[in-house]
Amino acid sequence: MQKAKKPGVLGARGCRLRAVTLSLMVLGVIDAHGVMAATQPLASPEITGSLPLPEAPYDQRAFITRSGTEGFELAARLQEHGGIITKPVSWRVFRILTEPGSGDLVYEGTTPVADFVALPGDYRIDLEYGFAHYSRVITLDPERRQSIAFNLNVGGLRVLSRLAADVPVAFATSHRIFALSGTSRAHLVAEDAVPGDLLRLPAGRYRIESRLQPGNAVARAEVEVKAGMLSAVEIDHKAGIASFAIADDAKRSRAWHILSPSGQIAATLDGSSPAVVLAPGTYWVQAAAGANTITRSFTVSAGKHVQVTLSR
């Protein structure tokens, strides 16, 4: 198995070849006189994974080479006619054997361009870029070197969550992203996404679920991710802040339980005077004070901060 080589320009190993021509949509072969002769394009097997079959799944050229120097030069782009991706792409290439489901891993690496020697035969090329997964079966003919640029149909998504409140408070944010279109429709495609990070997703529609923690504040939004474009989404939470303390015992750490009117746990906290982000409504707080449990009700309003002090 070959490992990734250091990223560089497109070119065959051992000899300098022409770069990938991105606009060509059919297989071409350079003859002995340097003239390209168009041949029939390869069959297009189905794509597996999270991406639908695009109209132009990849651009491909073949070059004549010496026996024993056959191989691949693999690259990817965000969209048709777009530039080659210069960020790392994860590649895994398997040589398909005669037995069903069998195959040898011949190349694995994370690099913008995968350039390696391979024996003639059939290969399955798997690649990942962000949350996009793509798989293709390609035939490598004898005395040929395949130069392929895959069109991934991928865009970027950046999500930020905001809480408008009269008292600033530190809180953690997590995002869950569900696909609303494509082959992954209704499935969770990303979980615990870090706010502000760039997520690379197959083009399509998505629902974003944002949670503020500690607490039960949840907000949702829908967005369309377009190939080759960055979509930025800011989600505003209509929630409030509640902080807690026990009179004459403000420095002692203890466990706090926040209950909804129906008795379900909305949050569990630790500390002497913790704070929580809650959806608007009425709640109960319970805290242990010595051998006793103190309980009190309180109300949370959107954008407001309420201080709840319990008495023994």
C-alpha positions as CSV (number, residue, x, y, z in Angstrom):
1,M,0.0,0.0,0.0
2,Q,1.3,3.4,-0.9
3,K,1.1,6.4,1.4
4,A,0.3,10.0,0.4
5,K,3.1,11.9,-1.2
6,K,3.7,15.5,-0.4
7,P,1.1,17.8,-2.2
8,G,2.4,19.2,-5.4
9,V,1.4,20.0,-8.9
10,L,-0.3,17.5,-11.1
11,G,2.1,15.3,-12.9
12,A,3.1,11.6,-13.5
13,R,5.7,10.0,-11.3
14,G,9.1,9.6,-13.0
15,C,8.3,11.9,-16.0
16,R,6.6,15.2,-16.4
17,L,3.2,15.0,-18.0
18,R,0.5,17.5,-18.9
19,A,-1.7,18.9,-16.2
20,V,-5.4,17.9,-15.9
21,T,-7.5,19.8,-18.4
22,L,-10.6,20.6,-16.3
23,S,-12.9,21.4,-19.2
24,L,-12.6,18.0,-21.0
25,M,-15.6,15.7,-20.4
26,V,-14.5,12.6,-22.4
27,L,-11.6,10.3,-22.2
28,G,-8.7,11.3,-24.5
29,V,-5.5,9.4,-25.4
30,I,-2.2,11.0,-26.5
31,D,-0.8,9.0,-29.4
32,A,2.8,8.7,-30.4
33,H,2.7,11.9,-32.4
34,G,1.4,13.9,-29.5
35,V,-2.1,14.1,-31.0
36,M,-5.1,13.5,-28.7
37,A,-7.6,10.9,-30.0
38,A,-11.0,10.9,-28.4
39,T,-12.4,7.6,-27.3
40,Q,-15.7,6.5,-25.8
41,P,-16.1,7.6,-22.2
42,L,-16.1,5.0,-19.5
43,A,-19.4,3.6,-18.2
44,S,-20.7,5.5,-15.2
45,P,-21.4,3.2,-12.2
46,E,-23.7,4.5,-9.5
47,I,-22.2,6.7,-6.8
48,T,-22.4,5.3,-3.3
49,G,-22.4,7.4,-0.1
50,S,-24.1,10.8,0.5
51,L,-23.8,12.4,-2.9
52,P,-26.3,12.2,-5.7
53,L,-25.1,11.5,-9.2
54,P,-24.1,14.8,-10.7
55,E,-24.4,15.4,-14.5
56,A,-20.6,15.5,-14.9
57,P,-19.3,13.2,-12.2
58,Y,-15.6,13.6,-13.2
59,D,-13.3,14.8,-15.9
60,Q,-10.8,12.2,-17.1
61,R,-7.7,12.0,-19.4
62,A,-5.4,9.2,-20.2
63,F,-1.8,9.3,-21.2
64,I,0.4,6.7,-22.9
65,T,3.2,5.5,-20.6
66,R,5.6,2.6,-20.4
67,S,4.5,-0.8,-19.1
68,G,5.2,-0.9,-15.4
69,T,4.6,2.9,-14.9
70,E,0.8,2.8,-15.1
71,G,-1.1,4.6,-12.4
72,F,-3.4,7.4,-11.2
73,E,-3.3,11.1,-10.6
74,L,-6.4,12.0,-8.6
75,A,-7.8,15.4,-7.7
76,A,-11.1,17.0,-6.8
77,R,-13.1,20.2,-7.1
78,L,-16.1,21.7,-5.3
79,Q,-18.2,22.1,-8.4
80,E,-18.1,21.6,-12.1
81,H,-15.7,24.0,-13.8
82,G,-14.3,25.0,-10.4
83,G,-10.7,25.0,-9.5
84,I,-8.8,22.0,-8.0
85,I,-9.3,21.7,-4.2
86,T,-6.0,22.7,-2.5
87,K,-7.1,21.5,1.0
88,P,-6.4,17.9,2.1
89,V,-8.7,15.3,0.6
90,S,-8.9,11.7,2.1
91,W,-8.3,9.0,-0.5
92,R,-8.6,5.2,-0.3
93,V,-8.1,3.2,-3.5
94,F,-8.8,-0.5,-3.8
95,R,-7.9,-2.9,-6.6
96,I,-11.0,-5.0,-7.3
97,L,-10.2,-8.7,-7.4
98,T,-12.2,-11.5,-9.0
99,E,-14.0,-12.6,-5.8
100,P,-17.1,-10.6,-5.0
101,G,-16.5,-8.0,-2.4
102,S,-12.8,-8.5,-2.4
103,G,-10.1,-5.9,-3.0
104,D,-6.6,-4.9,-2.0
105,L,-6.0,-1.4,-0.6
106,V,-3.3,0.0,-2.9
107,Y,-3.2,3.6,-1.8
108,E,-4.3,5.6,1.3
109,G,-3.5,9.2,2.0
110,T,-4.8,12.7,2.8
111,T,-3.6,15.1,0.2
112,P,-5.1,17.5,-2.4
113,V,-3.6,15.3,-5.2
114,A,-3.1,11.6,-5.0
115,D,-0.3,10.5,-7.4
116,F,0.8,6.8,-7.5
117,V,1.7,3.8,-9.7
118,A,-0.8,1.0,-10.0
119,L,-1.2,-2.2,-12.0
120,P,-3.7,-2.3,-14.9
121,G,-7.1,-3.4,-13.7
122,D,-10.4,-2.2,-12.0
123,Y,-10.2,0.0,-9.0
124,R,-12.7,1.5,-6.5
125,I,-11.7,5.0,-5.6
126,D,-13.2,6.3,-2.3
127,L,-12.7,9.9,-1.2
128,E,-13.9,12.1,1.6
129,Y,-14.0,15.8,1.9
130,G,-15.5,17.1,5.1
131,F,-18.9,15.4,5.4
132,A,-19.1,14.5,1.7
133,H,-18.3,10.9,0.7
134,Y,-17.8,9.8,-2.8
135,S,-17.0,6.4,-4.5
136,R,-16.3,5.5,-8.1
137,V,-15.1,2.4,-10.0
138,I,-12.5,3.2,-12.7
139,T,-10.6,0.9,-15.1
140,L,-6.9,1.4,-15.6
141,D,-5.8,0.1,-19.0
142,P,-2.3,-1.2,-19.8
143,E,0.3,1.4,-20.7
144,R,-2.0,4.2,-19.6
145,R,-1.9,6.7,-16.8
146,Q,-5.3,8.1,-15.7
147,S,-5.6,11.7,-14.6
148,I,-9.0,12.3,-13.0
149,A,-10.6,15.4,-11.4
150,F,-13.8,14.5,-9.4
151,N,-16.6,17.0,-9.2
152,L,-17.8,16.7,-5.6
153,N,-20.8,19.1,-5.7
154,V,-19.9,20.4,-2.2
155,G,-20.4,23.7,-0.4
156,G,-19.5,25.2,2.9
157,L,-21.6,26.0,6.0
158,R,-20.7,28.1,9.0
159,V,-23.2,28.3,11.9
160,L,-23.2,30.7,14.9
161,S,-25.7,30.8,17.7
162,R,-26.6,33.9,19.7
163,L,-28.4,34.6,22.9
164,A,-29.7,38.2,23.6
165,A,-29.8,38.7,27.4
166,D,-29.4,41.7,29.7
167,V,-26.6,39.9,31.6
168,P,-23.8,38.2,29.6
169,V,-23.2,34.6,30.5
170,A,-20.8,31.9,29.2
171,F,-22.6,28.9,27.6
172,A,-21.6,26.1,25.3
173,T,-23.2,25.6,21.9
174,S,-23.7,22.4,20.0
175,H,-25.2,21.9,16.5
176,R,-26.9,18.9,14.9
177,I,-27.4,19.0,11.1
178,F,-30.0,17.0,9.3
179,A,-30.3,16.5,5.5
180,L,-33.6,17.6,4.0
181,S,-32.7,16.5,0.4
182,G,-30.5,14.0,-1.4
183,T,-29.8,10.4,-0.6
184,S,-29.2,11.3,3.1
185,R,-32.6,12.9,3.5
186,A,-34.0,12.8,7.1
187,H,-30.6,11.5,8.4
188,L,-28.3,13.2,10.9
189,V,-25.2,14.1,8.9
190,A,-23.2,16.1,11.5
191,E,-23.4,16.2,15.3
192,D,-21.7,18.3,17.9
193,A,-20.4,20.7,15.2
194,V,-18.2,23.4,16.7
195,P,-19.8,26.9,16.3
196,G,-18.0,29.0,13.7
197,D,-16.2,26.0,12.1
198,L,-16.4,25.6,8.4
199,L,-18.4,22.4,7.5
200,R,-18.1,21.0,4.1
201,L,-21.4,19.4,3.0
202,P,-22.9,18.0,-0.2
203,A,-25.0,20.6,-1.9
204,G,-28.7,20.5,-0.7
205,R,-31.1,21.6,2.0
206,Y,-30.4,21.1,5.7
207,R,-32.0,21.7,9.0
208,I,-29.8,23.0,11.8
209,E,-30.6,22.3,15.5
210,S,-28.8,24.5,17.9
211,R,-28.6,23.8,21.6
212,L,-27.3,26.0,24.4
213,Q,-25.8,24.2,27.4
214,P,-26.3,23.9,30.3
215,G,-30.0,24.1,29.8
216,N,-32.8,23.2,27.4
217,A,-32.7,26.1,25.0
218,V,-33.1,24.8,21.4
219,A,-33.5,26.8,18.2
220,R,-33.8,25.5,14.6
221,A,-33.2,27.0,11.1
222,E,-33.1,25.7,7.5
223,V,-30.5,26.5,5.0
224,E,-29.6,25.6,1.4
225,V,-26.0,24.8,0.7
226,K,-24.8,25.5,-2.8
227,A,-21.8,23.9,-4.5
228,G,-18.7,26.0,-4.4
229,M,-20.3,28.6,-2.1
230,L,-20.2,29.4,1.6
231,S,-23.5,29.7,3.5
232,A,-23.3,31.5,6.9
233,V,-26.2,31.1,9.3
234,E,-26.8,33.0,12.6
235,I,-29.4,31.4,14.9
236,D,-31.0,33.6,17.6
237,H,-32.2,31.8,20.7
238,K,-35.4,33.1,22.4
239,A,-34.3,32.0,25.9
240,G,-33.5,33.5,29.3
241,I,-30.9,33.0,32.0
242,A,-31.5,31.8,35.5
243,S,-28.8,31.7,38.2
244,F,-29.1,30.1,41.7
245,A,-27.8,30.5,45.2
246,I,-28.8,29.6,48.8
247,A,-29.0,32.4,51.3
248,D,-26.2,32.4,53.9
249,D,-24.6,29.5,52.1
250,A,-23.4,30.9,48.8
251,K,-19.9,29.2,48.7
252,R,-20.9,25.6,49.2
253,S,-20.9,23.5,46.0
254,R,-24.0,21.2,45.6
255,A,-26.1,19.6,42.9
256,W,-29.1,21.5,41.5
257,H,-32.0,20.0,39.6
258,I,-34.2,22.1,37.3
259,L,-37.6,20.6,36.7
260,S,-40.3,21.5,34.2
261,P,-43.9,21.8,35.4
262,S,-44.5,18.2,34.4
263,G,-41.6,17.1,36.6
264,Q,-39.2,16.3,33.8
265,I,-35.5,17.3,34.4
266,A,-34.7,20.3,32.2
267,A,-31.1,20.6,33.5
268,T,-28.7,19.3,36.2
269,L,-26.1,21.7,37.5
270,D,-23.1,21.6,40.0
271,G,-21.5,24.4,41.9
272,S,-22.3,27.0,44.5
273,S,-24.1,29.6,42.3
274,P,-24.5,28.1,38.8
275,A,-26.3,29.6,35.8
276,V,-28.5,27.9,33.2
277,V,-30.0,28.9,29.8
278,L,-33.7,27.9,29.6
279,A,-36.6,28.3,27.2
280,P,-39.2,30.7,28.5
281,G,-41.6,29.1,31.0
282,T,-42.1,28.2,34.7
283,Y,-39.7,25.8,36.4
284,W,-38.9,24.3,39.8
285,V,-35.4,24.2,41.3
286,Q,-34.3,21.6,43.9
287,A,-31.1,21.8,45.9
288,A,-29.8,19.8,48.9
289,A,-29.0,21.9,52.0
290,G,-27.7,19.6,54.7
291,A,-30.3,16.8,55.3
292,N,-33.0,18.9,53.7
293,T,-34.0,19.5,50.1
294,I,-35.1,23.0,49.2
295,T,-37.5,23.6,46.4
296,R,-38.7,26.8,44.7
297,S,-40.5,27.8,41.6
298,F,-39.3,30.5,39.2
299,T,-40.2,31.9,35.8
300,V,-37.9,32.5,32.8
301,S,-38.6,35.2,30.1
302,A,-36.8,35.5,26.8
303,G,-33.8,37.8,26.9
304,K,-34.0,38.2,30.7
305,H,-31.9,37.2,33.6
306,V,-33.5,36.0,36.8
307,Q,-31.7,35.5,40.1
308,V,-33.2,32.7,42.2
309,T,-32.2,32.6,45.9
310,L,-33.4,29.8,48.0
311,S,-33.9,30.1,51.8
312,R,-33.3,27.3,54.3
